[in-house]
């Protein structure tokens, strides 16, 4: 049961269920709002059908950020499932990333709790 619960926790600690891009796969309204945001804020055309993500543990081609540096470091380079499993946790890359907002700081705290429970 614990593994299923962690299936939707990204390698960086983000909860996939709370991510609008993850939710957009099943919610056209959210997908449209994200596409509109990209057009308005970044002047980038994003197709609604491209706004989807199955999480870090899903298919890479269906991942919103298959080139995520945290994902590449954790999974591809170190063969881990979560950053907290790394001997360098929390590393400089993760610490810098967490400065990007409250969700990211909460993700680091999630990883710390997971480490304590492992």
HELIX and SHEET records of a PDB file:
HELIX    1   1 UNK A    2  UNK A    6  1                                   5    
HELIX    2   2 UNK A   16  UNK A   18  5                                   3    
HELIX    3   3 UNK A   20  UNK A   24  1                                   5    
HELIX    4   4 UNK A   28  UNK A   37  1                                  10    
HELIX    5   5 UNK A   38  UNK A   42  3                                   5    
HELIX    6   6 UNK A   48  UNK A   50  5                                   3    
HELIX    7   7 UNK A   60  UNK A   62  5                                   3    
HELIX    8   8 UNK A   69  UNK A   71  1                                   3    
HELIX    9   9 UNK A   72  UNK A   77  3                                   6    
HELIX   10  10 UNK A   83  UNK A   85  5                                   3    
HELIX   11  11 UNK A   92  UNK A   98  1                                   7    
HELIX   12  12 UNK A  102  UNK A  117  1                                  16    
END                                                                             
